[in-house]
Structure formats: C-alpha cells, structure tokens
Amino acid sequence: MPDEALEELVGELAVASQGFARYWADYRLFKHGHGKKRIFHETVGEMTLNYETLDISGSDGQFLSTYTADVGSHSDEKLRLLISWDAALTGTTPVTSRRD
C-alpha cells in the first residue's frame, strides 16, 4: 500500500542531499520474520529479546509480534521483573510460558 507522504518526503530528501539519494538507491528493504532485538527500558536497562512476527491472513497487512527472552539470561530476569511489577500494580497473576 503506497504512502504518499513518505514518497514525498523521500523525494524531498533525495533532491536536497546527494548522500541520501545514494543511500536510498542502495537500500534494500525486506521483512524480518524473526530474530533478536535490543530494547532499552528506562527502569531495567537494555534487554536482548527474541522476536517472531506472524502475518494475520485476510487482515490487510496486520501482524502479530511476540517477544521472549532466553531462559536464564539477564534479559529474562529483567523481563520477569517488569512482569511482576505490572502484576503487582494491576492485581493480576503473571503469566509465563514455562513452569517454574
């Protein structure tokens, strides 16, 4: 689905900057369905999380992304800490994907 505002912006930047125009011409956009992302949370700091993105059939481009941490990693500890704080604030029981 074309984004006219984005196309206009790219055009303006390409005219204004030869460096941008060269970079944009060489840039290859592709969709990542899974991998690792480093995420910074202001309370617990940096976490490295695994992500998996699933397309939702018949939804006009919508998708669902899940994020998990490697079991036992520092990121796992930080993510569990955030989940427990949210549970304490909302009065709910944290849900985990594994048995403790």
All heavy atoms as an XYZ file, in Angstrom:
788
protein
N       0.848     -1.165      0.000
C       0.000      0.000      0.000
C       0.906      1.245      0.000
O       1.685      1.452      0.922
C      -0.901     -0.036      1.242
C      -1.720      1.205      1.438
S      -2.772      1.137      2.904
C      -3.999      0.010      2.347
N       0.839      2.077     -1.032
C       1.718      3.250     -1.126
C       1.397      4.297     -0.057
O       0.250      4.493      0.310
C       1.437      3.811     -2.520
C       0.434      2.935     -3.162
C      -0.011      1.911     -2.173
N       2.437      4.940      0.431
C       2.305      6.018      1.412
C       2.762      7.304      0.734
O       3.959      7.537      0.570
C       3.147      5.698      2.639
C       2.988      6.713      3.756
O       2.674      7.893      3.472
O       3.176      6.331      4.914
N       1.798      8.125      0.324
C       2.122      9.324     -0.449
C       3.002     10.302      0.335
O       3.921     10.902     -0.223
C       0.836     10.008     -0.913
C       0.084      9.187     -1.947
C      -1.216      9.846     -2.379
O      -1.332     11.083     -2.275
O      -2.108      9.111     -2.837
N       2.738     10.468      1.629
C       3.537     11.386      2.448
C       4.985     10.912      2.532
O       5.919     11.720      2.445
C       2.932     11.528      3.841
N       5.176      9.604      2.680
C       6.524      9.053      2.738
C       7.236      9.226      1.401
O       8.407      9.614      1.358
C       6.485      7.576      3.129
C       7.836      6.866      3.189
C       8.765      7.533      4.195
C       7.649      5.397      3.518
N       6.541      8.954      0.315
C       7.137      9.123     -1.007
C       7.550     10.573     -1.247
O       8.626     10.843     -1.795
C       6.151      8.662     -2.089
C       5.955      7.164     -2.104
C       4.906      6.714     -3.100
O       4.389      7.558     -3.879
O       4.590      5.516     -3.118
N       6.722     11.510     -0.808
C       7.041     12.931     -0.956
C       8.270     13.298     -0.126
O       9.172     14.006     -0.595
C       5.845     13.779     -0.526
C       6.029     15.261     -0.753
C       4.792     16.063     -0.375
O       3.666     15.552     -0.527
O       4.971     17.212      0.082
N       8.333     12.813      1.099
C       9.480     13.095      1.970
C      10.770     12.534      1.378
O      11.796     13.219      1.336
C       9.242     12.515      3.362
C      10.401     12.644      4.348
C      10.733     14.111      4.616
C      10.074     11.923      5.649
N      10.726     11.293      0.913
C      11.917     10.684      0.312
C      12.356     11.493     -0.906
O      13.551     11.739     -1.108
C      11.661      9.204     -0.063
C      12.779      8.647     -0.935
C      11.501      8.366      1.204
N      11.405     11.934     -1.706
C      11.729     12.760     -2.864
C      12.410     14.063     -2.474
O      13.415     14.456     -3.076
N      11.876     14.730     -1.456
C      12.473     15.989     -0.986
C      13.884     15.767     -0.459
O      14.801     16.549     -0.750
C      11.601     16.607      0.107
C      10.280     17.159     -0.384
C       9.396     17.645      0.753
O       9.888     17.789      1.895
O       8.201     17.878      0.497
N      14.068     14.711      0.313
C      15.391     14.426      0.878
C      16.390     14.068     -0.219
O      17.553     14.467     -0.161
C      15.299     13.299      1.904
C      14.563     13.636      3.196
C      14.345     12.379      4.027
C      15.310     14.684      3.989
N      15.947     13.316     -1.210
C      16.839     12.922     -2.306
C      17.278     14.129     -3.120
O      18.427     14.204     -3.562
C      16.147     11.898     -3.199
N      16.390     15.088     -3.309
C      16.745     16.314     -4.046
C      17.700     17.168     -3.215
O      18.659     17.736     -3.739
C      15.469     17.114     -4.418
C      15.820     18.497     -4.926
C      14.660     16.357     -5.457
N      17.472     17.231     -1.909
C      18.262     18.100     -1.032
C      19.633     17.511     -0.696
O      20.555     18.249     -0.359
C      17.497     18.372      0.257
N      19.782     16.182     -0.761
C      21.019     15.549     -0.314
C      21.448     14.442     -1.266
O      20.767     13.422     -1.382
C      20.831     14.964      1.090
O      21.889     14.102      1.431
N      22.590     14.640     -1.928
C      23.113     13.597     -2.806
C      23.476     12.343     -2.013
O      23.297     11.230     -2.490
C      24.328     14.109     -3.561
C      24.006     15.144     -4.596
C      25.267     15.617     -5.327
O      26.381     15.237     -4.999
N      25.060     16.457     -6.334
N      23.976     12.548     -0.789
C      24.321     11.412      0.063
C      23.099     10.561      0.373
O      23.148      9.329      0.319
N      21.989     11.229      0.719
C      20.754     10.488      0.988
C      20.283      9.763     -0.267
O      19.870      8.601     -0.198
C      19.647     11.426      1.488
C      18.330     10.712      1.699
C      18.074     10.041      2.875
C      17.374     10.683      0.696
C      16.881      9.354      3.062
C      16.179     10.000      0.857
C      15.928      9.338      2.055
N      20.327     10.435     -1.394
C      19.876      9.835     -2.652
C      20.669      8.564     -2.962
O      20.090      7.547     -3.364
C      19.997     10.845     -3.792
N      21.997      8.588     -2.758
C      22.827      7.402     -2.994
C      22.466      6.291     -2.010
O      22.321      5.136     -2.390
C      24.308      7.747     -2.870
C      24.904      8.413     -4.087
C      26.419      8.494     -4.016
N      26.910      9.111     -2.787
C      27.067     10.421     -2.596
N      26.776     11.266     -3.567
N      27.518     10.880     -1.464
N      22.332      6.667     -0.738
C      21.989      5.685      0.291
C      20.638      5.037     -0.016
O      20.490      3.820      0.037
C      21.953      6.347      1.673
C      21.516      5.412      2.769
C      22.387      4.476      3.312
C      20.210      5.450      3.254
C      21.973      3.608      4.302
C      19.789      4.587      4.242
C      20.679      3.675      4.764
O      20.257      2.811      5.735
N      19.637      5.866     -0.339
C      18.295      5.347     -0.593
C      18.280      4.421     -1.813
O      17.605      3.391     -1.813
C      17.309      6.493     -0.773
C      15.887      6.014     -0.800
C      15.111      5.849     -1.896
C      15.095      5.612      0.314
N      13.874      5.373     -1.530
C      13.836      5.220     -0.177
C      15.332      5.552      1.694
C      12.820      4.775      0.646
C      14.303      5.109      2.503
C      13.080      4.733      1.987
N      19.031      4.774     -2.827
C      19.077      3.949     -4.036
C      19.695      2.584     -3.751
O      19.319      1.581     -4.367
C      19.869      4.663     -5.130
N      20.627      2.507     -2.802
C      21.289      1.248     -2.466
C      20.564      0.449     -1.389
O      20.891     -0.710     -1.148
C      22.718      1.509     -1.981
C      23.631      1.957     -3.107
O      23.290      1.690     -4.283
O      24.663      2.584     -2.813
N      19.591      1.075     -0.710
C      18.922      0.434      0.423
C      17.976     -0.653     -0.055
O      17.192     -0.443     -0.972
C      18.150      1.477      1.240
C      17.538      0.917      2.501
C      18.331      0.511      3.558
C      16.172      0.786      2.618
C      17.779     -0.003      4.718
C      15.605      0.277      3.774
C      16.414     -0.113      4.815
O      15.857     -0.622      5.953
N      18.076     -1.818      0.549
C      17.206     -2.936      0.206
C      16.322     -3.245      1.412
O      16.798     -3.725      2.445
C      18.012     -4.174     -0.168
C      18.933     -3.961     -1.336
C      18.129     -3.730     -2.625
N      19.013     -3.429     -3.730
C      19.112     -2.236     -4.299
N      18.401     -1.231     -3.880
N      19.933     -2.046     -5.310
N      15.047     -2.959      1.264
C      14.091     -3.168      2.345
C      13.540     -4.585      2.263
O      13.110     -5.028      1.212
C      12.950     -2.150      2.221
C      11.882     -2.174      3.295
C      12.490     -1.806      4.647
C      10.770     -1.208      2.944
N      13.578     -5.293      3.361
C      12.963     -6.604      3.398
C      12.395     -6.836      4.790
O      12.779     -6.188      5.754
C      13.939     -7.717      3.005
C      15.142     -7.829      3.902
C      15.159     -8.723      4.944
C      16.257     -7.029      3.682
C      16.272     -8.828      5.764
C      17.375     -7.133      4.502
C      17.372     -8.025      5.539
N      11.476     -7.729      4.858
C      10.764     -8.004      6.092
C      11.495     -9.074      6.896
O      11.862    -10.108      6.357
C       9.355     -8.468      5.760
C       8.481     -8.665      6.955
C       7.084     -9.017      6.488
C       6.172     -9.212      7.655
N       4.828     -9.558      7.208
N      11.705     -8.789      8.156
C      12.309     -9.753      9.065
C      11.185    -10.466      9.815
O      10.397     -9.823     10.489
C      13.215     -9.065     10.089
C      14.380     -8.376      9.486
N      15.538     -9.038      9.168
C      14.573     -7.097      9.108
C      16.403     -8.190      8.648
N      15.835     -7.004      8.597
N      11.113    -11.766      9.718
C      10.071    -12.519     10.397
C      10.461    -12.983     11.783
O       9.603    -13.304     12.598
N      11.762    -13.020     12.049
C      12.227    -13.442     13.367
C      13.662    -12.964     13.556
O      14.344    -12.597     12.607
C      12.149    -14.969     13.503
C      13.083    -15.678     12.579
N      12.825    -15.832     11.231
C      14.286    -16.264     12.783
C      13.815    -16.485     10.666
N      14.716    -16.764     11.585
N      14.090    -12.966     14.801
C      15.453    -12.558     15.097
C      15.576    -12.078     16.528
O      14.784    -12.457     17.395
N      16.581    -11.249     16.754
C      16.823    -10.675     18.083
C      16.795     -9.162     17.972
O      17.229     -8.597     16.977
C      18.175    -11.116     18.637
C      18.233    -12.581     18.991
C      19.541    -12.911     19.692
C      19.610    -14.362     20.076
N      18.852    -14.690     21.276
N      16.281     -8.511     19.014
C      16.275     -7.051     19.084
C      16.782     -6.635     20.449
O      16.462     -7.251     21.466
C      14.859     -6.487     18.898
C      14.364     -6.565     17.494
C      13.089     -5.776     17.322
C      12.629     -5.881     15.879
N      11.475     -5.045     15.611
N      17.566     -5.586     20.449
C      17.980     -4.969     21.711
C      16.991     -3.858     22.007
O      16.736     -3.002     21.157
C      19.387     -4.415     21.626
C      20.425     -5.498     21.615
C      21.811     -4.948     21.705
N      21.939     -3.783     20.829
C      23.077     -3.204     20.521
N      24.188     -3.657     21.015
N      23.114     -2.166     19.714
N      16.424     -3.901     23.196
C      15.422     -2.934     23.606
C      15.900     -2.300     24.902
O      16.378     -2.978     25.806
C      14.060     -3.621     23.817
C      13.574     -4.211     22.483
C      13.036     -2.662     24.402
C      12.324     -5.038     22.583
N      15.759     -0.977     24.986
C      16.134     -0.268     26.211
C      14.871      0.125     26.957
O      13.988      0.782     26.403
C      16.966      0.984     25.897
C      17.365      1.726     27.149
C      18.462      1.307     27.882
C      16.632      2.802     27.585
C      18.830      1.965     29.044
C      16.987      3.472     28.748
C      18.094      3.051     29.476
N      14.782     -0.288     28.214
C      13.682      0.112     29.092
C      14.274      1.019     30.157
O      15.299      0.697     30.763
C      13.031     -1.121     29.731
C      11.784     -0.801     30.482
N      11.792     -0.264     31.734
C      10.487     -0.932     30.121
C      10.560     -0.083     32.145
N       9.739     -0.479     31.179
N      13.629      2.156     30.393
C      14.214      3.158     31.299
C      14.400      2.655     32.725
O      15.240      3.166     33.463
C      13.369      4.429     31.306
C      11.960      4.247     31.786
C      11.129      5.512     31.666
O      11.399      6.336     30.792
O      10.198      5.645     32.470
N      13.666      1.639     33.135
C      13.789      1.140     34.505
C      14.828      0.034     34.640
O      15.630      0.049     35.567
C      12.423      0.622     35.012
O      11.465      1.670     34.896
C      12.516      0.181     36.461
N      14.832     -0.928     33.726
C      15.720     -2.089     33.864
C      16.907     -2.064     32.908
O      17.782     -2.911     32.989
C      14.949     -3.418     33.697
C      13.922     -3.580     34.802
C      14.325     -3.520     32.318
N      16.924     -1.115     31.986
C      18.051     -1.006     31.064
C      17.854     -1.836     29.806
O      16.737     -2.119     29.389
N      18.966     -2.241     29.224
C      18.944     -2.936     27.934
C      18.608     -4.411     28.100
O      19.098     -5.076     29.006
C      20.299     -2.796     27.258
C      20.323     -3.325     25.848
C      21.648     -3.070     25.169
O      21.914     -1.913     24.801
O      22.396     -4.039     25.003
N      17.762     -4.881     27.183
C      17.417     -6.303     27.118
C      17.580     -6.762     25.675
O      17.318     -6.004     24.747
C      15.953     -6.527     27.519
C      15.629     -6.157     28.945
S      13.876     -6.469     29.331
C      13.088     -5.119     28.457
N      18.011     -7.997     25.503
C      18.042     -8.609     24.177
C      16.917     -9.629     24.143
O      16.903    -10.578     24.928
C      19.396     -9.282     23.896
O      20.425     -8.286     23.976
C      19.411     -9.921     22.520
N      15.957     -9.399     23.233
C      14.778    -10.254     23.160
C      14.677    -10.918     21.792
O      15.061    -10.333     20.782
C      13.512     -9.430     23.422
C      13.440     -8.721     24.778
C      12.178     -7.885     24.870
C      13.523     -9.710     25.921
N      14.178    -12.128     21.785
C      13.885    -12.848     20.548
C      12.505    -12.393     20.083
O      11.605    -12.213     20.898
C      13.855    -14.349     20.802
C      15.103    -14.820     21.497
O      16.201    -14.612     21.018
N      14.942    -15.439     22.661
N      12.343    -12.205     18.784
C      11.015    -11.861     18.281
C      10.621    -12.793     17.142
O      11.455    -13.329     16.433
C      10.936    -10.399     17.835
C      11.680    -10.095     16.554
C      11.039    -10.167     15.326
C      13.023     -9.734     16.578
C      11.731     -9.892     14.150
C      13.707     -9.458     15.412
C      13.054     -9.538     14.201
O      13.728     -9.270     13.039
N       9.341    -12.973     17.028
C       8.737    -13.770     15.959
C       7.532    -12.979     15.471
O       6.698    -12.559     16.276
C       8.296    -15.127     16.490
C       7.711    -16.054     15.465
C       8.776    -16.793     14.664
O       9.882    -17.006     15.188
O       8.484    -17.148     13.516
N       7.452    -12.741     14.177
C       6.352    -11.973     13.609
C       5.523    -12.886     12.709
O       6.065    -13.553     11.837
C       6.882    -10.771     12.803
O       7.649     -9.946     13.684
C       5.747     -9.949     12.229
N       4.229    -12.887     12.949
C       3.314    -13.723     12.194
C       2.311    -12.842     11.461
O       1.691    -11.969     12.064
C       2.565    -14.671     13.132
C       3.443    -15.508     14.063
C       2.587    -16.189     15.117
C       4.210    -16.535     13.260
N       2.144    -13.060     10.169
C       1.134    -12.341      9.398
C      -0.238    -12.886      9.741
O      -0.407    -14.094      9.941
C       1.388    -12.489      7.902
C       2.640    -11.763      7.456
O       2.871    -10.637      7.936
O       3.395    -12.321      6.641
N      -1.228    -12.004      9.784
C      -2.602    -12.414     10.052
C      -3.331    -12.446      8.710
O      -3.546    -11.397      8.098
C      -3.291    -11.463     11.047
C      -2.514    -11.450     12.370
C      -4.746    -11.876     11.257
C      -2.998    -10.432     13.366
N      -3.686    -13.625      8.271
C      -4.331    -13.790      6.966
C      -5.618    -12.985      6.879
O      -6.396    -12.930      7.833
C      -4.665    -15.263      6.718
O      -3.491    -16.028      6.705
N      -5.824    -12.347      5.732
C      -7.055    -11.614      5.486
C      -7.237    -10.369      6.315
O      -8.352     -9.886      6.479
N      -6.142     -9.822      6.859
C      -6.262     -8.671      7.755
C      -5.726     -7.380      7.150
O      -5.516     -6.411      7.862
C      -5.525     -8.949      9.060
O      -4.126     -9.018      8.800
N      -5.455     -7.386      5.857
C      -4.966     -6.191      5.174
C      -3.631     -5.710      5.752
O      -3.456     -4.534      6.060
C      -6.016     -5.085      5.215
C      -5.734     -3.989      4.192
O      -5.082     -4.265      3.162
O      -6.172     -2.842      4.425
N      -2.714     -6.653      5.955
C      -1.362     -6.286      6.355
C      -1.087     -6.272      7.845
O       0.013     -5.918      8.268
N      -2.043     -6.649      8.677
C      -1.783     -6.676     10.115
C      -0.911     -7.888     10.455
O      -0.896     -8.882      9.742
C      -3.087     -6.740     10.892
C      -3.903     -5.474     10.777
C      -5.115     -5.525     11.672
O      -5.076     -6.095     12.760
N      -6.202     -4.924     11.220
N      -0.178     -7.751     11.569
C       0.679     -8.845     12.009
C       0.744     -8.860     13.523
O       0.361     -7.900     14.182
C       2.093     -8.712     11.408
C       2.761     -7.413     11.732
C       3.543     -7.275     12.871
C       2.602     -6.316     10.903
C       4.157     -6.076     13.180
C       3.213     -5.112     11.198
C       3.994     -4.993     12.345
N       1.224     -9.959     14.058
C       1.373    -10.144     15.487
C       2.839    -10.453     15.762
O       3.411    -11.335     15.133
C       0.496    -11.306     15.968
C       0.673    -11.740     17.417
C       0.145    -10.654     18.348
C      -0.055    -13.051     17.654
N       3.440     -9.712     16.675
C       4.830     -9.965     17.053
C       4.885    -10.383     18.513
O       4.220     -9.788     19.363
C       5.693     -8.713     16.866
O       5.818     -8.396     15.498
N       5.663    -11.425     18.786
C       5.886    -11.862     20.161
C       7.352    -11.651     20.506
O       8.228    -11.746     19.646
C       5.530    -13.352     20.336
O       6.369    -14.137     19.483
C       4.074    -13.606     20.013
N       7.600    -11.356     21.768
C       8.959    -11.133     22.252
C       9.200    -12.027     23.457
O       8.376    -12.084     24.372
C       9.158     -9.667     22.656
C       9.143     -8.727     21.487
C       7.950     -8.246     20.962
C      10.330     -8.337     20.882
C       7.942     -7.394     19.875
C      10.332     -7.488     19.787
C       9.129     -7.022     19.299
O       9.133     -6.188     18.212
N      10.318    -12.739     23.450
C      10.697    -13.600     24.559
C      12.181    -13.414     24.839
O      12.932    -12.962     23.983
C      10.432    -15.085     24.237
O      11.189    -15.446     23.082
C       8.955    -15.342     24.001
N      12.582    -13.792     26.029
C      13.998    -13.739     26.399
C      14.514    -15.169     26.526
O      13.757    -16.091     26.838
C      14.168    -12.999     27.725
N      15.803    -15.350     26.292
C      16.417    -16.658     26.512
C      16.300    -17.002     27.995
O      16.614    -16.175     28.868
C      17.891    -16.645     26.100
C      18.072    -16.543     24.590
O      17.157    -16.924     23.844
O      19.146    -16.056     24.167
N      15.846    -18.212     28.291
C      15.645    -18.654     29.668
C      16.947    -18.549     30.451
O      18.002    -18.991     29.998
C      15.108    -20.110     29.699
C      15.007    -20.612     31.126
C      13.763    -20.183     28.999
N      16.860    -17.920     31.622
C      18.016    -17.798     32.500
C      18.949    -16.645     32.184
O      19.916    -16.421     32.895
N      18.671    -15.903     31.132
C      19.542    -14.780     30.751
C      19.241    -13.551     31.602
O      18.221    -13.491     32.308
C      19.323    -14.431     29.271
O      18.013    -13.905     29.083
N      20.128    -12.562     31.531
C      19.879    -11.293     32.225
C      18.603    -10.645     31.698
O      17.846    -10.038     32.460
C      21.062    -10.342     32.064
C      22.290    -10.769     32.798
N      22.344    -10.867     34.168
C      23.507    -11.146     32.352
C      23.536    -11.279     34.536
N      24.272    -11.470     33.452
N      18.365    -10.774     30.413
C      17.147    -10.216     29.820
C      15.909    -10.914     30.365
O      14.881    -10.273     30.600
C      17.196    -10.333     28.300
O      18.255     -9.544     27.776
N      15.994    -12.222     30.590
C      14.892    -12.982     31.179
C      14.586    -12.447     32.576
O      13.425    -12.218     32.924
C      15.265    -14.464     31.229
C      14.150    -15.357     31.748
O      12.968    -15.086     31.464
O      14.471    -16.349     32.432
N      15.618    -12.210     33.361
C      15.441    -11.676     34.715
C      14.770    -10.302     34.672
O      13.851    -10.019     35.444
C      16.791    -11.571     35.424
C      17.437    -12.902     35.719
C      18.869    -12.756     36.218
O      19.277    -11.628     36.580
O      19.581    -13.777     36.248
N      15.234     -9.457     33.770
C      14.675     -8.103     33.661
C      13.224     -8.140     33.196
O      12.373     -7.409     33.719
C      15.517     -7.262     32.701
C      16.902     -6.969     33.223
C      17.723     -6.228     32.182
C      19.122     -5.961     32.677
N      19.909     -5.193     31.689
N      12.926     -8.998     32.227
C      11.564     -9.110     31.724
C      10.631     -9.637     32.807
O       9.521     -9.133     32.990
C      11.554    -10.020     30.499
C      10.324     -9.998     29.609
C       9.990     -8.598     29.135
C      10.524    -10.915     28.416
N      11.074    -10.634     33.556
C      10.260    -11.175     34.654
C      10.025    -10.123     35.739
O       8.938    -10.058     36.328
C      10.911    -12.414     35.242
C      10.813    -13.607     34.346
C      11.539    -14.822     34.932
N      11.371    -15.943     34.068
C      10.302    -16.730     34.055
N       9.319    -16.504     34.884
N      10.223    -17.736     33.219
N      11.037     -9.299     35.995
C      10.887     -8.226     36.973
C       9.808     -7.240     36.522
O       8.923     -6.864     37.288
C      12.219     -7.507     37.180
C      12.259     -6.386     38.198
C      11.892     -6.896     39.587
C      13.642     -5.747     38.223
N       9.845     -6.861     35.260
C       8.833     -5.951     34.728
C       7.438     -6.572     34.786
O       6.463     -5.896     35.134
C       9.174     -5.558     33.288
C      10.387     -4.645     33.119
C      10.721     -4.496     31.640
C      10.134     -3.290     33.752
N       7.339     -7.851     34.457
C       6.047     -8.542     34.507
C       5.519     -8.574     35.932
O       4.332     -8.331     36.178
C       6.163     -9.963     33.918
C       6.404     -9.889     32.417
C       4.920    -10.800     34.233
C       6.802    -11.216     31.788
N       6.399     -8.835     36.898
C       5.950     -8.905     38.294
C       5.498     -7.537     38.791
O       4.533     -7.430     39.543
C       7.053     -9.472     39.198
O       8.106     -8.546     39.352
N       6.183     -6.475     38.377
C       5.770     -5.123     38.781
C       4.404     -4.788     38.205
O       3.550     -4.231     38.878
C       6.777     -4.082     38.332
C       8.044     -4.091     39.115
C       8.286     -4.710     40.308
C       9.260     -3.453     38.761
N       9.573     -4.498     40.702
C      10.193     -3.736     39.776
C       9.642     -2.680     37.676
C      11.493     -3.245     39.742
C      10.935     -2.203     37.643
C      11.852     -2.481     38.664
N       4.179     -5.159     36.949
C       2.888     -4.886     36.332
C       1.792     -5.665     37.054
O       0.717     -5.148     37.311
C       2.911     -5.256     34.844
C       1.580     -4.988     34.182
O       1.179     -3.799     34.125
O       0.926     -5.940     33.734
N       2.081     -6.916     37.402
C       1.100     -7.741     38.106
C       0.776     -7.138     39.466
O      -0.383     -7.127     39.891
C       1.618     -9.167     38.252
N       1.791     -6.622     40.155
C       1.564     -6.011     41.463
C       0.694     -4.755     41.334
O      -0.175     -4.507     42.164
C       2.899     -5.665     42.113
N       0.914     -3.991     40.280
C       0.136     -2.757     40.069
C      -1.303     -3.046     39.670
O      -2.220     -2.326     40.044
C       0.793     -1.888     39.005
C       2.127     -1.259     39.388
C       2.760     -0.567     38.181
C       1.937     -0.254     40.518
N      -1.509     -4.102     38.882
C      -2.847     -4.388     38.370
C      -3.590     -5.424     39.210
O      -4.770     -5.657     38.988
C      -2.776     -4.889     36.914
O      -2.004     -6.092     36.875
C      -2.182     -3.833     36.005
N      -2.893     -6.062     40.153
C      -3.534     -7.082     40.986
C      -3.812     -8.371     40.240
O      -4.719     -9.117     40.590
N      -3.018     -8.652     39.220
C      -3.197     -9.872     38.441
C      -2.074    -10.854     38.727
O      -1.086    -10.515     39.370
C      -3.213     -9.561     36.929
O      -1.971     -8.949     36.567
C      -4.366     -8.633     36.580
N      -2.215    -12.052     38.225
C      -1.178    -13.068     38.364
C      -0.358    -13.095     37.079
O      -0.925    -13.189     35.993
C      -1.805    -14.456     38.590
O      -2.625    -14.394     39.759
C      -0.740    -15.521     38.750
N       0.981    -12.978     37.184
C       1.800    -13.011     35.972
C       1.648    -14.330     35.228
O       1.555    -15.391     35.841
C       3.233    -12.855     36.487
C       3.125    -12.390     37.883
C       1.777    -12.816     38.383
N       1.612    -14.250     33.917
C       1.530    -15.436     33.066
C       2.909    -15.675     32.477
O       3.529    -14.771     31.951
C       0.498    -15.229     31.937
C       0.483    -16.424     31.001
C      -0.862    -14.958     32.523
N       3.392    -16.898     32.567
C       4.679    -17.236     31.964
C       4.460    -18.402     31.008
O       3.473    -19.121     31.087
C       5.718    -17.633     33.029
O       5.252    -18.764     33.721
C       5.984    -16.492     33.988
N       5.416    -18.564     30.115
C       5.295    -19.627     29.118
C       5.939    -20.926     29.579
O       5.895    -21.903     28.882
C       5.922    -19.169     27.811
O       7.283    -18.884     28.020
N       6.546    -20.924     30.739
C       7.166    -22.155     31.215
C       6.783    -22.376     32.673
O       6.353    -21.458     33.363
C       8.678    -22.087     31.081
C       9.331    -21.076     32.002
C      10.843    -21.205     31.935
N      11.390    -20.903     33.228
C      12.252    -19.939     33.462
N      12.690    -19.196     32.493
N      12.702    -19.718     34.662
N       6.956    -23.585     33.132
C       6.638    -23.896     34.525
C       7.852    -23.583     35.386
O       8.957    -23.935     35.057
C       6.282    -25.360     34.665
C       5.034    -25.682     33.919
C       4.731    -27.142     34.036
N       3.685    -27.454     33.086
C       2.900    -28.475     33.194
N       3.040    -29.315     34.179
N       1.976    -28.708     32.298
N       7.616    -22.907     36.485
C       8.719    -22.553     37.408
C       8.895    -23.603     38.477
O       8.048    -24.334     38.815
C       8.436    -21.205     38.072
C       8.503    -20.079     37.040
O       9.387    -20.122     36.170
O       7.678    -19.170     37.134
